[in-house]
Amino acid sequence: MKRDWLIEKRRSLGFTQEYVAKHAYIDRAYYSQLENGKRNPSPAVAFNISNVLELDPYLFFTYHRNVSSDAPYDGEIADAFSHIQEGQILYLHHHEEQYLQHAMTFVRTSLDRGDWCVMVMSHKTIEAIRVRLATMYNHDVLNAYVSFYTPDTLTAEAIDAIEVTSAQKRLWLAADTITTTQLERFQAIQHQSNGMVSVRAYYALDLTGNKTIVLIRRNPYLMTDYEFVHSPLYHFSESFISYE
């Protein structure tokens, strides 16, 4: 299938195929085949092109997928949520329904494990998840094991309370909606906690190619709307992460 989004992005920047190919270290004929959908790039080529055009490299691998609104509570991503004992998951999402499904799966696997689940996201998303959870769990269970915060209610005191609790924690952050200071606080909590799993969710189309690569290097797991893998570029660092 022809990659119209790739052609439109290149043209919007005023670049020729020759220019993109040269700076992505491939020949022009190969790049032309990518635009026409006759070939698929390797991850390395996708990252190189994304750096040139400042787009999300995972568009090459997920743009053609159809979104299903009835995805089951199983599969690769649910298995990963169930079995990962510790670490940060970078989630690059495109589709709202898939985002809601995966957030729901994260809560459900946390409840299955008996872990305390903290969800930081928009008010609209919180209400959509609460409606779905209310059909599956009783009110007391949800109050005891799931805490929701919007960016506005995520005060320093709220983060302090999350940090000092002795409960096994699982954390979902809509990372592109909160401040760098808040992200750094959660990074510190991650380093100090044993067995904490956290998801850092970003809307992929808002990220430049360079920022995407930085995030992939700094999170051990990588997730899209349809895949879950070990981050191919992960490089562990004890230093705090700058997300700017």
C-alpha positions in Angstrom: 0.0 0.0 0.0 1.3 3.4 -1.0 2.6 5.4 2.0 0.8 8.7 1.3 1.6 10.0 4.8 5.3 9.6 4.1 5.0 11.4 0.7 3.0 14.2 2.3 5.5 14.7 5.1 8.4 14.9 2.7 6.7 17.4 0.5 5.6 19.5 3.4 9.2 20.0 4.3 10.2 20.8 0.7 12.5 17.7 0.5 13.2 15.7 -2.6 13.4 11.9 -2.6 17.1 12.3 -3.4 17.6 14.5 -0.3 15.9 12.2 2.1 17.7 9.1 0.7 21.1 10.8 0.9 20.6 11.8 4.6 19.1 8.4 5.5 22.1 6.6 3.9 20.1 4.7 1.3 19.8 5.1 -2.4 16.9 7.0 -4.0 15.4 4.0 -5.8 15.1 2.1 -2.5 13.5 5.2 -0.9 11.0 5.5 -3.8 10.0 1.9 -3.3 9.3 2.7 0.4 7.1 5.6 -0.5 5.2 3.5 -3.0 4.7 0.7 -0.5 6.7 -1.9 -2.6 9.2 -2.5 0.2 9.3 -2.3 4.0 12.3 -0.7 5.8 14.5 -2.4 8.4 14.2 -0.7 11.9 17.6 1.0 11.3 16.4 2.5 8.0 13.1 3.6 9.5 14.9 5.4 12.3 17.2 7.1 9.8 14.3 8.3 7.7 12.5 9.5 10.8 15.4 11.6 11.8 15.4 13.3 8.5 11.6 13.9 8.4 11.1 14.3 12.1 8.4 11.7 12.4 7.7 8.5 14.4 9.6 5.5 13.0 6.8 3.1 14.1 4.5 4.6 11.5 6.3 2.4 9.1 5.2 -0.7 11.0 1.7 0.2 12.4 0.1 2.6 10.0 -1.5 -0.1 8.0 -3.1 -1.8 10.9 -6.9 -1.7 11.5 -8.1 -0.8 15.0 -10.4 -3.4 16.6 -12.6 -2.2 19.4 -13.1 -5.7 20.9 -9.5 -6.8 21.5 -9.5 -9.6 24.1 -7.9 -9.6 27.5 -5.0 -11.8 26.4 -2.2 -11.8 23.9 1.4 -10.6 23.9 0.8 -7.2 25.7 -1.4 -8.7 28.4 1.2 -11.5 29.0 3.9 -8.9 29.2 2.0 -6.8 31.8 1.3 -10.0 33.8 4.9 -11.3 33.9 7.2 -8.3 34.0 8.4 -7.9 37.5 10.3 -4.6 37.3 11.2 -1.8 34.8 9.9 1.0 32.6 7.8 0.5 29.5 7.8 3.1 26.8 4.4 3.1 25.1 4.2 5.0 21.7 0.5 5.1 20.9 -1.5 6.3 17.9 -5.2 5.2 18.5 -7.4 6.3 21.3 -9.3 3.0 21.5 -6.1 0.9 21.6 -4.8 3.2 24.3 -7.9 2.7 26.4 -7.8 -1.1 25.9 -4.1 -1.3 27.0 -4.7 1.0 30.0 -7.6 -1.3 31.0 -5.4 -4.4 30.6 -2.7 -2.8 32.8 -5.3 -2.2 35.5 -6.7 -5.7 35.3 -3.3 -7.4 35.4 -2.3 -5.2 38.4 -5.5 -6.3 40.2 -4.9 -9.9 39.3 -1.5 -9.6 40.9 -2.8 -7.8 44.0 -0.7 -4.7 43.2 -1.6 -1.1 43.8 -2.2 0.6 40.4 -1.6 4.3 40.0 -3.0 5.9 36.7 -2.0 9.4 35.7 -3.9 10.6 32.6 -6.5 13.0 31.3 -9.9 13.4 33.0 -11.7 12.1 29.9 -9.6 9.0 29.8 -10.0 8.4 33.5 -13.8 8.6 33.2 -13.8 6.2 30.2 -11.8 3.6 32.1 -13.8 4.0 35.3 -17.0 3.2 33.4 -15.5 0.0 32.0 -14.0 -1.1 35.3 -17.3 -0.5 37.1 -18.8 -3.4 35.0 -16.1 -5.8 36.1 -15.2 -5.0 39.8 -17.0 -3.8 42.8 -16.5 -0.3 44.1 -14.5 -1.3 47.2 -11.9 -3.2 45.2 -11.4 -0.3 42.8 -11.1 2.2 45.7 -8.5 0.0 47.5 -6.3 -0.9 44.6 -6.6 1.7 41.9 -5.8 5.5 42.2 -6.4 7.9 39.4 -4.8 11.3 39.0 -5.1 14.0 36.4 -2.1 16.3 35.7 -3.9 19.0 37.8 -4.5 16.7 40.8 -1.0 15.2 40.7 0.4 17.5 43.4 3.8 17.2 45.1 1.9 15.8 48.2 0.2 13.2 46.0 3.6 12.0 44.6 5.0 11.9 48.1 2.1 9.6 49.1 2.8 7.3 46.2 6.5 7.2 47.1 6.2 6.3 50.8 3.5 3.6 50.5 4.9 0.1 51.1 2.5 -1.5 48.7 3.8 -3.1 45.5 3.2 -0.4 42.9 2.4 -0.3 39.2 2.3 3.1 37.5 0.8 4.3 34.3 1.9 7.8 33.2 0.5 9.8 30.3 4.0 11.2 30.2 3.4 13.9 27.7 0.8 15.6 29.9 2.8 16.2 33.0 5.9 18.3 33.8 9.5 17.4 33.6 9.8 17.8 37.4 7.0 15.3 38.0 8.6 12.9 35.6 11.9 13.2 37.4 10.2 12.5 40.7 8.7 9.3 39.3 12.1 8.4 37.9 13.5 8.7 41.4 10.7 6.5 42.8 11.4 3.9 40.1 15.1 3.8 41.1 14.3 3.4 44.8 11.5 0.8 44.4 12.0 -2.9 44.1 9.7 -4.6 41.7 8.0 -1.5 40.4 6.6 -1.5 36.8 5.8 1.7 35.1 4.4 2.6 31.7 5.4 6.0 30.1 2.8 6.7 27.4 3.4 9.2 24.6 1.3 10.1 21.6 3.7 9.0 18.9 2.8 11.6 16.3 3.8 14.4 18.6 7.4 13.1 19.0 10.3 14.0 16.7 12.5 11.2 15.4 15.3 12.3 17.7 13.2 12.3 20.8 11.7 8.9 20.0 15.2 7.5 19.8 16.3 9.1 23.1 13.2 7.6 24.8 13.8 4.1 23.3 17.4 4.2 24.6 16.2 5.1 28.1 13.5 2.5 28.6 14.1 -1.3 28.7 10.8 -2.2 27.1 9.1 -0.8 24.1 5.4 -1.0 23.3 3.2 0.2 20.4 -0.6 -0.2 20.0 0.1 -3.7 18.6 3.6 -4.9 19.8 5.6 -5.4 22.9 9.4 -5.9 22.7 12.6 -5.4 24.5 13.9 -2.0 23.6 16.5 -2.5 20.8 18.4 0.6 21.8 18.2 0.5 25.5 21.2 1.8 27.4 20.9 1.9 31.2 22.0 5.0 33.0 21.8 5.9 36.7 21.4 9.6 35.9 18.0 11.2 35.8 16.4 11.3 32.4 15.7 14.6 30.7 12.6 14.5 28.6 12.9 17.9 27.1 
